[in-house]
């Protein structure tokens, strides 16, 4: 074994090719520790979410303590540690949105879809998430539905939009 091969962390034992693609992304950033956020973005894009073994893989390759990688992954709301539903509904809970009824939006979707904030419906169709602030205060209350920012929302409008996207049965009876 060469000295260079001995320094390189082992490939992921699962043989999952996404790990190889992630290594390419890390190499593009020269395995720099200050590229952690970019690497986490790449990992989430490849895997859909950041599970613990993936965070450990990143920590080992960037030579960072796992606690730092986990801390960054849990600090930023963009990163998720659990699989998401086919559709995502992110309700802004910033001050302007909260004052204009974000809590009512969360309650309505939570009740209709039988899902808690931060969770995914049992059928895997909808994840209900919150954001501290979307920076869209002028259109409060704001929601991001499947990546599209929607402003001036009320419960009826949001539920109607969700009903059009979700299969029958995901949203319970009105």
BADOLO-147400 format. One record per atom (N, C-alpha, C): x, y, z; residue in three letters. Coordinates in steps of 0.1 Angstrom, whole numbers, plus 5000, padded with zeros to 4 digits. Atoms other than C-alpha are relative to their C-alpha. Layout:
! residues N
XYZALA;...
! end
This chain:
! residues 174
500949885000UNK;500050005000UNK;500950125000UNK;499249885000UNK;501450344991UNK;499650095011UNK;500249914989UNK;501750625016UNK;498850084998UNK;501249925003UNK;499050824998UNK;498849925002UNK;501250084998UNK;496650534998UNK;499749985015UNK;500250024986UNK;497150485035UNK;499450125007UNK;500649874995UNK;496250855042UNK;498550014997UNK;501349985005UNK;493050835022UNK;499049925008UNK;501050084993UNK;489950735041UNK;499449894991UNK;500550115008UNK;488450405030UNK;498750044993UNK;501349985007UNK;485550405004UNK;498949955009UNK;501150044992UNK;482150365019UNK;499749854998UNK;500150145001UNK;481549995026UNK;498749954993UNK;501250035007UNK;478050005011UNK;500149984985UNK;499850015015UNK;479450044976UNK;499050104993UNK;500949905006UNK;476850324970UNK;500750104992UNK;499249915008UNK;478050524941UNK;499850155003UNK;500249864996UNK;476650844956UNK;501150055009UNK;498949964991UNK;479450834981UNK;501350044991UNK;498949975009UNK;481950834952UNK;499850144994UNK;500349865005UNK;480151144937UNK;500250105011UNK;499849904989UNK;480351314971UNK;501550025002UNK;498649985000UNK;484051244972UNK;500550094989UNK;499749915011UNK;484351414938UNK;499750145004UNK;500449874995UNK;482551714953UNK;501050055010UNK;499149964989UNK;484851724983UNK;501450034994UNK;498749985007UNK;487951694960UNK;500050134993UNK;500149875007UNK;486651984940UNK;500350125009UNK;499749904990UNK;486852184972UNK;501349975007UNK;498750034995UNK;490252034979UNK;499949955015UNK;500250064987UNK;488851865011UNK;500350115011UNK;499949894990UNK;488952205028UNK;498950005010UNK;501050004990UNK;487252225061UNK;499150124999UNK;500949895002UNK;485852565053UNK;499049994989UNK;500950035011UNK;483952415024UNK;498849915006UNK;501050094994UNK;481752215049UNK;498650034995UNK;501449975004UNK;478452395040UNK;499849964985UNK;500250055013UNK;479052335003UNK;500049854998UNK;500050145000UNK;479851975009UNK;498749945005UNK;501350044995UNK;476651935030UNK;498950024990UNK;501049985011UNK;474652085002UNK;500149894989UNK;499850105010UNK;476151844977UNK;499549865005UNK;500550124994UNK;475451555001UNK;498549995000UNK;501550014999UNK;471851645006UNK;499449994986UNK;500550015013UNK;471351694969UNK;500149854994UNK;499850145004UNK;472751344963UNK;499149905007UNK;500750104992UNK;471051164991UNK;498650045004UNK;501349954996UNK;467951374998UNK;499950055014UNK;500049954986UNK;468751415035UNK;501449955005UNK;498750024994UNK;471751395058UNK;499949905012UNK;500050094989UNK;471751075079UNK;501349995007UNK;498850004992UNK;474251005106UNK;501249944993UNK;498850065006UNK;476550775087UNK;500650094989UNK;499549915010UNK;476751035059UNK;500850125006UNK;499349904992UNK;477751305084UNK;501349955004UNK;498750064995UNK;480451075098UNK;501049994988UNK;499250025012UNK;481651005062UNK;500750144997UNK;499649865003UNK;481951385056UNK;501150045010UNK;499149964989UNK;483651445090UNK;501449934998UNK;498850085002UNK;486251175083UNK;500850054988UNK;499349955012UNK;487051305048UNK;500550145001UNK;499649864998UNK;487251675058UNK;500950015012UNK;499250004987UNK;489151575090UNK;499550115010UNK;500749914990UNK;486651755112UNK;499449915011UNK;500750084990UNK;485151645145UNK;498549984996UNK;501450025004UNK;481751485139UNK;499050105007UNK;500949904994UNK;480251725164UNK;499950134993UNK;500049875008UNK;481152025142UNK;499149984988UNK;500850025012UNK;479651865111UNK;498549995004UNK;501450024996UNK;476451765130UNK;499550145004UNK;500449874995UNK;476352115146UNK;499650094988UNK;500349925011UNK;476452285112UNK;498749954993UNK;501250065006UNK;473852045097UNK;498750025007UNK;501249974992UNK;471452105125UNK;499750155002UNK;500249854998UNK;471952485127UNK;499250064989UNK;500649945011UNK;470852565092UNK;498749934996UNK;501350075003UNK;467152495084UNK;500049944986UNK;500150065013UNK;467952405048UNK;500449855001UNK;499650144999UNK;469552075059UNK;499049925008UNK;501050094993UNK;467351785070UNK;500749875003UNK;499450134996UNK;468351475089UNK;499149884998UNK;501050115002UNK;465251275080UNK;499550014985UNK;500550005014UNK;463851175046UNK;498750095000UNK;501149915002UNK;461351425033UNK;498949944991UNK;501150055008UNK;457951365017UNK;500250054985UNK;499949965014UNK;457351394979UNK;499750154999UNK;500349865000UNK;455951744986UNK;500550065013UNK;499649944988UNK;457251995011UNK;499250135001UNK;500749874996UNK;455352285028UNK;500850065011UNK;499249934990UNK;457552525046UNK;499350135004UNK;500749884995UNK;455752785067UNK;500950095007UNK;499149914993UNK;457653095077UNK;499450045013UNK;500549964986UNK;457353165114UNK;500750125005UNK;499449874996UNK;459253495114UNK;499050095005UNK;500949914993UNK;457753785132UNK;498850054992UNK;501049955009UNK;455853935103UNK;499049894996UNK;500950115004UNK;454453605092UNK;499249955012UNK;500750054988UNK;453553495127UNK;498950105004UNK;501149904997UNK;451653825133UNK;498949994990UNK;501150005010UNK;449753775101UNK;499449864998UNK;500750134999UNK;448753415109UNK;500749874996UNK;499350125003UNK;451453165103UNK;499649885009UNK;500450114990UNK;450352975134UNK;498749934995UNK;501250065005UNK;446952925118UNK;500249914988UNK;499750085012UNK;448452795086UNK;500649875005UNK;499450124995UNK;450552545105UNK;498949915006UNK;501150084993UNK;447552435126UNK;499149944990UNK;500950055011UNK;445352395095UNK;500649884993UNK;499350115007UNK;447852185076UNK;500249885009UNK;499850114991UNK;448751985106UNK;498849925003UNK;501350074997UNK;445151905114UNK;499549924988UNK;500550065012UNK;444151825078UNK;500849884995UNK;499150105005UNK;447151615070UNK;500449905011UNK;499650094988UNK;447551455105UNK;501549995000UNK;498649994999UNK;451151565106UNK;500550115009UNK;499549904991UNK;453151745132UNK;501050094992UNK;498949925006UNK;455452035123UNK;501349935001UNK;498750065000UNK;458851905113UNK;499949854997UNK;500250145003UNK;457351565103UNK;499549984986UNK;500550045014UNK;456251375072UNK;498849915003UNK;501250084999UNK;452851215067UNK;500449854999UNK;499750155000UNK;452650835071UNK;500149954986UNK;499950055013UNK;452150795034UNK;501250054992UNK;498849945007UNK;455350995026UNK;499750104990UNK;500349905011UNK;453551245005UNK;500350155004UNK;499849864996UNK;453951565026UNK;500850025012UNK;499249964988UNK;456551715049UNK;499650145004UNK;500449874995UNK;455352005070UNK;501250065008UNK;498849954993UNK;458352225080UNK;499850155003UNK;500049864997UNK;458952565094UNK;501450064997UNK;498849925002UNK;461552835087UNK;500050125009UNK;500049884991UNK;462653105111UNK;499750134993UNK;500349885008UNK;462453365083UNK;500449974986UNK;499750025014UNK;462153345046UNK;500550134993UNK;499649875006UNK;462953715041UNK;499050054990UNK;501149955009UNK;459653775024UNK;498950075008UNK;500949934990UNK;458053995051UNK;498950084993UNK;501049925008UNK;456254205025UNK;498849924995UNK;501150085004UNK;454053915015UNK;499649905011UNK;500350084988UNK;453453775050UNK;498549975000UNK;499250114996UNK;452353515058UNK;500549924987UNK;499450065012UNK;454653335033UNK;500249855003UNK;499950145000UNK;454852965025UNK;500949964988UNK;499350055011UNK;457252775003UNK;499549864998UNK;500650135004UNK;455452484986UNK;500749944988UNK;499250065011UNK;457652254966UNK;500950094993UNK;498949915005UNK;460252524962UNK;499450134995UNK;500649885005UNK;457752794951UNK;499550095012UNK;500449914989UNK;457353094974UNK;498650064997UNK;501449965002UNK;453653184979UNK;499750105012UNK;500349914989UNK;452653494998UNK;498550035002UNK;501449964996UNK;449553635015UNK;499149885001UNK;500750134999UNK;448453285024UNK;499050005011UNK;500950034989UNK;445453185044UNK;499749855000UNK;500150144998UNK;444452845056UNK;499249934988UNK;500850065011UNK;441752785029UNK;500849994987UNK;499250005013UNK;444052885000UNK;501149905001UNK;498950104999UNK;446952675013UNK;499549864999UNK;500550135000UNK;444852375019UNK;499549964986UNK;500550035014UNK;443252404984UNK;501249974991UNK;498850025008UNK;446752434968UNK;500649865003UNK;499550134996UNK;447852124988UNK;499149894994UNK;500950115005UNK;444751924978UNK;500249984985UNK;499850025014UNK;445551984942UNK;501349934997UNK;498750065002UNK;449051844946UNK;500149865006UNK;499950124992UNK;448451554970UNK;499049904995UNK;501050115003UNK;446751214963UNK;498950005010UNK;501150014991UNK;443351154978UNK;500449925012UNK;499750074988UNK;443551055014UNK;501150065008UNK;498949934993UNK;446651255023UNK;499450115009UNK;500749904992UNK;444551545035UNK;498749935004UNK;501350064994UNK;441751415058UNK;498850084996UNK;501349925003UNK;438151535056UNK;500150145006UNK;500049864996UNK;437651905059UNK;499350025014UNK;
! end
